[in-house]
């Protein structure tokens, strides 16, 4: 696991009946994302005096449902503006190939 710089920003909030926690993670923050046998995890870290860290673990079934819902939501909106589209394309070209999501043969 290694931390990577956040090029844009993320906001996190957790609401309880009697209180809410909110945090933002911008260009001076970092993230880590990884997968294991049961789930994926996303960790956001804001270093410094006002240090904050947020972590989310999603099992693959829930991740699949979330990605499908995001795809439906994105197709219902207008196209991304030029800045976000350029960032998206740049990041997509450096992403692992789609085959990384396909089932691999068991090696014994």
Secondary structure as GFF3:
##gff-version 3
##sequence-region A 1 108
A	DSSP	beta_strand	4	5	.	.	.	ID=ss1
A	DSSP	beta_strand	10	15	.	.	.	ID=ss2
A	DSSP	beta_strand	20	25	.	.	.	ID=ss3
A	DSSP	beta_strand	30	35	.	.	.	ID=ss4
A	DSSP	beta_strand	39	46	.	.	.	ID=ss5
A	DSSP	beta_strand	52	59	.	.	.	ID=ss6
A	DSSP	alpha_helix	60	75	.	.	.	ID=ss7
A	DSSP	alpha_helix	82	93	.	.	.	ID=ss8
A	DSSP	three_ten_helix	98	101	.	.	.	ID=ss9
###
